[in-house]
Amino acid sequence: MPPALQRNLLTDIGGISVGNADDATICSGVTVVLPPPGSTAAVDIRGGGTGTQETDALSLDGSIEEAHAIVLSGGSAFGLAAAAGVRDWLASKGIGYPVREARVPIVAEAILFDLLNGGQKDGLSEAYVRLARQACLTASQEGFALGSTGAGYGAATANLRGGLGSASTDLANGLKVAALVAANPVGTVTMGTTPHFWAHLLERDGEFGGLGPPPAWGGPPSPPPLKIRTGESTTIAVVATNAILDKRAARRLAIVAQTGLARAIHPVHTPLDGDVVFALATNQVALNEPL
């Protein structure tokens, strides 16, 4: 397996900033990803129950090549208000798509469902605007917190707490790839009723407990354990690279990243999931071959 980069975080891709903000009162939070100017953005949507903003602009049919921010948020539909907070913050910095003298910030967002995890759920739209601005103010190109923070604050899997995770890797010829995920799936990240992770083959430095595969594995139970209530699940992610990619190639990167979700979660991409992967290319290193 290629080695991890310095921090093993999305911010190992030069120029990308990440900020988290969460609120224990509402048991939820927001994560904001700010790419450097000139980055290419794309999206791939696989879940049957998604909640998004500006994903049409990032589709191959859209004329927009760049997003000025990617937002991952809890709060279900209420969390979509976070994009407004980020747009206002970007506009205050003069950042946006130029239309003569105007600047229109392109802020793409995906949300997850965490409305039944306790906490005070009144006035949520205003709370997400506030959290989004706070995340922008704290965004950094250095380290950032993982676990129960940001968009992952109120997340859960079918049998474990969810949360925010990140990883990076160093490929050949100066190419780098990194990912940031808020995991709140309908399925499990562990194999059946065991503590062994589906993604054990990709484990680094004992991050999953170093358990490896189960000693005797007869396959997953049928049916597998699920969060069975409609609308309560989603895994949302950002994958980034320093490679030079156009929108079509960036979307292919997002598609490949969805395969990573399929290796780590069972089941995935169900009608009850809102699975969305955004892709960012900072366009710093030439890609000599497509693979």
C-alpha positions as CSV (number, residue, x, y, z in Angstrom):
1,M,0.0,0.0,0.0
2,P,1.4,3.5,-0.8
3,P,2.5,5.4,2.2
4,A,0.4,8.0,4.0
5,L,1.3,11.7,3.7
6,Q,2.5,13.9,6.5
7,R,-0.8,14.3,8.4
8,N,-2.9,11.5,6.8
9,L,-5.6,14.2,6.2
10,L,-7.3,15.9,3.3
11,T,-5.1,19.0,4.0
12,D,-2.1,17.0,2.8
13,I,-3.2,18.2,-0.7
14,G,-1.6,21.6,-0.9
15,G,-3.9,24.6,-0.8
16,I,-6.9,22.9,0.7
17,S,-8.3,24.2,4.0
18,V,-10.7,22.3,6.2
19,G,-12.8,23.8,9.1
20,N,-15.1,22.1,11.6
21,A,-17.8,23.5,13.8
22,D,-20.3,21.7,16.0
23,D,-22.8,22.4,18.8
24,A,-23.5,20.1,21.7
25,T,-26.9,21.8,22.2
26,I,-28.2,20.6,18.8
27,C,-25.9,17.5,18.7
28,S,-24.8,18.3,15.1
29,G,-22.2,20.1,13.1
30,V,-20.7,21.3,9.8
31,T,-17.5,20.7,7.9
32,V,-16.3,23.1,5.3
33,V,-13.7,22.4,2.6
34,L,-12.1,25.4,0.9
35,P,-10.1,24.5,-2.2
36,P,-7.4,26.8,-3.7
37,P,-8.4,29.0,-6.6
38,G,-8.6,27.2,-10.0
39,S,-9.4,23.8,-8.6
40,T,-11.7,21.5,-10.6
41,A,-14.8,20.1,-8.9
42,A,-17.2,17.3,-9.7
43,V,-19.6,15.0,-7.9
44,D,-21.0,11.4,-8.1
45,I,-24.3,10.6,-6.4
46,R,-25.2,6.9,-5.5
47,G,-27.6,7.0,-2.6
48,G,-31.3,6.9,-3.2
49,G,-32.1,9.5,-0.5
50,T,-29.7,12.4,-1.0
51,G,-29.9,16.0,0.1
52,T,-27.7,18.4,-1.8
53,Q,-27.1,21.9,-3.2
54,E,-25.3,22.9,-6.4
55,T,-24.6,19.4,-7.5
56,D,-26.3,20.1,-10.8
57,A,-23.8,22.8,-11.4
58,L,-21.0,20.3,-10.9
59,S,-22.6,17.7,-13.3
60,L,-21.0,17.1,-16.6
61,D,-23.9,19.0,-18.2
62,G,-23.1,22.1,-16.1
63,S,-20.9,24.9,-17.3
64,I,-19.2,25.4,-13.9
65,E,-15.8,23.8,-13.5
66,E,-15.0,25.1,-10.0
67,A,-16.6,25.1,-6.6
68,H,-15.4,27.7,-4.1
69,A,-16.4,25.5,-1.2
70,I,-17.7,22.0,-0.4
71,V,-19.9,21.7,2.7
72,L,-20.7,18.5,4.6
73,S,-23.4,19.0,7.2
74,G,-25.6,17.2,9.6
75,G,-29.2,18.3,10.1
76,S,-30.9,16.7,7.1
77,A,-32.8,19.4,5.1
78,F,-32.2,22.0,7.8
79,G,-28.5,21.5,7.3
80,L,-28.7,22.8,3.8
81,A,-28.8,26.3,5.3
82,A,-25.1,25.9,6.0
83,A,-24.3,26.7,2.4
84,A,-25.8,30.1,2.8
85,G,-23.5,30.9,5.7
86,V,-20.5,29.8,3.6
87,R,-21.7,31.8,0.6
88,D,-22.0,34.9,2.7
89,W,-18.5,34.4,4.1
90,L,-17.0,33.9,0.7
91,A,-18.8,36.9,-0.7
92,S,-17.4,39.0,2.1
93,K,-13.9,38.0,0.8
94,G,-14.8,38.8,-2.8
95,I,-14.6,35.1,-3.8
96,G,-17.0,33.9,-6.4
97,Y,-17.8,33.1,-10.0
98,P,-17.4,36.4,-11.9
99,V,-20.4,37.9,-13.7
100,R,-19.2,41.3,-14.7
101,E,-18.7,43.2,-11.5
102,A,-20.6,40.6,-9.4
103,R,-19.1,37.6,-7.7
104,V,-21.3,34.5,-7.1
105,P,-19.8,31.9,-4.7
106,I,-20.4,28.3,-5.9
107,V,-21.0,26.3,-2.7
108,A,-21.8,22.6,-3.2
109,E,-23.2,20.8,-0.2
110,A,-24.4,17.3,0.9
111,I,-26.2,16.6,4.2
112,L,-26.7,13.6,6.5
113,F,-29.6,12.8,8.8
114,D,-28.9,13.2,12.6
115,L,-32.2,14.7,13.8
116,L,-33.0,11.8,16.2
117,N,-29.8,11.8,18.2
118,G,-31.1,14.1,21.0
119,G,-30.4,17.7,21.6
120,Q,-32.5,20.8,21.0
121,K,-33.8,20.8,17.4
122,D,-35.6,24.1,17.2
123,G,-34.3,27.0,15.0
124,L,-32.0,24.6,13.2
125,S,-31.6,26.6,10.0
126,E,-30.1,29.6,11.9
127,A,-27.8,27.3,13.8
128,Y,-26.4,25.8,10.6
129,V,-25.7,29.2,9.1
130,R,-23.8,30.1,12.3
131,L,-21.9,26.9,12.4
132,A,-20.9,27.2,8.7
133,R,-19.5,30.7,9.3
134,Q,-17.6,29.4,12.3
135,A,-16.2,26.6,10.3
136,C,-15.0,29.0,7.6
137,L,-13.3,31.2,10.2
138,T,-11.4,28.2,11.7
139,A,-10.5,26.6,8.4
140,S,-6.8,25.7,8.2
141,Q,-4.4,24.1,5.8
142,E,-2.8,22.2,8.7
143,G,-4.4,19.6,11.0
144,F,-8.1,19.3,12.0
145,A,-10.0,17.2,14.4
146,L,-11.6,13.8,13.5
147,G,-14.2,11.6,15.1
148,S,-17.3,13.2,16.7
149,T,-16.8,16.6,15.2
150,G,-18.0,18.8,12.4
151,A,-20.4,17.0,10.1
152,G,-19.7,13.7,11.9
153,Y,-20.7,15.0,15.3
154,G,-24.1,13.3,15.4
155,A,-23.4,10.5,13.0
156,A,-23.9,6.7,13.6
157,T,-23.6,3.5,11.7
158,A,-25.9,0.5,12.1
159,N,-24.0,-0.7,15.1
160,L,-21.4,1.9,16.1
161,R,-20.9,5.6,16.4
162,G,-20.2,7.3,13.1
163,G,-18.1,10.4,12.7
164,L,-15.6,12.2,10.5
165,G,-12.6,10.4,9.1
166,S,-9.7,11.4,6.8
167,A,-6.7,9.7,5.0
168,S,-4.1,10.5,2.4
169,T,-1.6,8.7,0.3
170,D,1.5,9.4,-1.8
171,L,1.4,8.0,-5.3
172,A,4.1,7.9,-7.9
173,N,5.5,10.9,-9.8
174,G,4.5,13.5,-7.1
175,L,0.8,12.6,-7.3
176,K,-1.2,12.7,-4.0
177,V,-4.8,11.7,-3.2
178,A,-6.7,12.3,0.1
179,A,-10.2,11.9,1.3
180,L,-12.5,13.2,4.0
181,V,-15.7,11.3,5.0
182,A,-18.6,11.8,7.3
183,A,-19.9,8.3,8.0
184,N,-23.6,7.8,8.9
185,P,-24.5,4.8,6.8
186,V,-27.6,2.5,6.9
187,G,-25.1,-0.4,6.9
188,T,-22.2,-1.6,9.1
189,V,-18.5,-0.9,8.9
190,T,-17.7,-4.1,10.8
191,M,-18.1,-7.6,9.5
192,G,-21.5,-9.0,10.8
193,T,-21.5,-9.1,14.6
194,T,-17.7,-9.2,14.9
195,P,-15.5,-6.2,15.8
196,H,-13.5,-6.7,12.6
197,F,-13.7,-4.0,10.0
198,W,-14.7,-4.6,6.3
199,A,-11.8,-2.3,5.4
200,H,-9.2,-4.2,7.4
201,L,-7.0,-4.7,4.3
202,L,-6.5,-1.0,4.1
203,E,-5.7,-0.4,7.8
204,R,-2.7,1.7,8.7
205,D,-0.9,1.7,12.0
206,G,-3.5,-0.2,13.8
207,E,-6.2,2.4,13.3
208,F,-9.0,-0.2,13.3
209,G,-7.5,-2.0,16.4
210,G,-5.2,-4.2,14.3
211,L,-7.6,-7.1,14.4
212,G,-7.4,-8.1,10.7
213,P,-10.1,-10.4,9.4
214,P,-12.2,-12.7,11.6
215,P,-10.4,-16.0,12.2
216,A,-13.4,-17.9,10.9
217,W,-15.7,-16.0,8.5
218,G,-18.8,-17.7,7.1
219,G,-20.1,-14.5,5.3
220,P,-22.3,-11.7,6.5
221,P,-25.6,-12.5,8.3
222,S,-28.7,-12.5,6.2
223,P,-30.2,-10.0,6.5
224,P,-27.3,-7.8,7.6
225,P,-27.8,-5.4,10.6
226,L,-29.2,-2.1,9.4
227,K,-30.5,1.2,10.5
228,I,-33.9,0.3,9.0
229,R,-35.9,3.5,9.5
230,T,-36.2,5.5,6.2
231,G,-34.2,8.6,5.8
232,E,-31.8,8.2,8.7
233,S,-28.6,7.3,6.8
234,T,-25.9,8.8,4.5
235,T,-22.2,8.7,3.9
236,I,-20.9,12.0,2.4
237,A,-17.3,12.6,1.3
238,V,-14.7,14.7,-0.4
239,V,-11.8,13.1,-2.3
240,A,-9.0,15.4,-3.6
241,T,-5.9,15.2,-5.6
242,N,-3.1,17.5,-6.7
243,A,-3.4,16.1,-10.3
244,I,-4.4,18.2,-13.2
245,L,-7.9,17.0,-14.1
246,D,-10.8,18.4,-16.1
247,K,-14.4,17.9,-14.8
248,R,-14.9,14.6,-16.6
249,A,-11.7,13.1,-15.1
250,A,-12.6,14.6,-11.7
251,R,-16.0,12.9,-11.8
252,R,-14.2,9.6,-12.6
253,L,-12.2,10.1,-9.4
254,A,-15.4,10.5,-7.5
255,I,-16.8,7.3,-9.0
256,V,-13.7,5.4,-8.1
257,A,-14.0,6.7,-4.5
258,Q,-17.5,5.3,-4.3
259,T,-15.9,1.9,-4.7
260,G,-13.9,2.7,-1.6
261,L,-17.2,3.2,0.3
262,A,-18.4,-0.2,-1.0
263,R,-15.2,-1.8,0.4
264,A,-15.8,-0.3,3.8
265,I,-19.6,-0.4,4.4
266,H,-22.1,-3.2,3.9
267,P,-24.6,-2.6,2.4
268,V,-24.0,0.8,0.7
269,H,-25.7,3.0,-1.9
270,T,-29.1,1.8,-0.8
271,P,-32.5,3.5,-1.4
272,L,-32.3,4.7,2.2
273,D,-28.7,6.2,1.9
274,G,-27.9,9.7,0.8
275,D,-24.4,8.7,-0.4
276,V,-22.5,11.5,-2.2
277,V,-18.8,11.9,-3.1
278,F,-17.4,15.3,-4.3
279,A,-14.0,15.3,-6.1
280,L,-11.5,18.2,-6.1
281,A,-8.4,18.5,-8.3
282,T,-6.0,21.3,-7.4
283,N,-4.4,21.1,-10.8
284,Q,-0.8,21.2,-9.7
285,V,0.8,18.0,-11.1
286,A,0.4,16.7,-14.7
287,L,-1.1,13.2,-15.0
288,N,0.9,11.2,-17.5
289,E,-1.5,8.3,-17.8
290,P,-5.1,7.9,-16.8
291,L,-4.4,5.1,-14.2
